[in-house]
Amino acid sequence: MYSSMLSGHDFTFQTYSVVDMEFPNGASDADGWLISGSKHGAYEDHAFIPPLEDLIREIADQGLPLVGVCFGHQIIAQALGGKVEKFDAGWAVGRQTYEIEGDEYQLNAWHQDQVTHLPESATRVGTSAFCENAMLYYESKALTIQPHPEFNAHAVAGLLETRADTVPQDLQTRARDALQEPDDNQKMGDRLAHFFKTKSFA
């Protein structure tokens, strides 16, 4: 899904399954990094979390472009001094409206955890009615986002089928009703690609 979202920008992709303890030799193994979503919580006790946080800090120290999506957004914030918690207001599921630097984006989400305290190095650049810290920019280092710009309607429909027991029925209904509405996935994908190339959010 990420290669499709970032298509047309001459990127080559290599995947590491860090949950299976598959890690690169170091930050310099790539020109840029993307940490994806996960069913795991950033604050949970899993063997892959500490070495992933170490890798994040190494990437940041070397100034390589780093993008995080959903879990990636959260684990980067946690590794760099922020805090992630299970949000007491519940879930965001399906199409949501985000305000990002004065521009409106329609993107799909699937999360309950949120970044609740920012690292000192982070600036909030995107928010929504449900998720205050929806997009963070770490100058010349990282750009992270809570929703899933790689999720199209088909991906959300699949989650509604396979994970129907995890979210309230009213949220499922609302998400299904919005499946055919347009999204801004490509617009956000182009913005993330621009960051990979320039390390700039402008």
Secondary structure by P-SEA (a helix, b strand, c coil): cccccccccbbbbbbbcccccccccccccccbbbbbbccccccccccaaaaaaaaaaaaaaaccbbbbccaaaaaaaaaabbbbccccccccccbbbbbcccbbbbbbbbbccccccccccccccccccccccccccccccbbbbcccccccaaaaaaaaaaccccccaaaaaaaaaacccccaaaaaaaaaaaaaaccccc
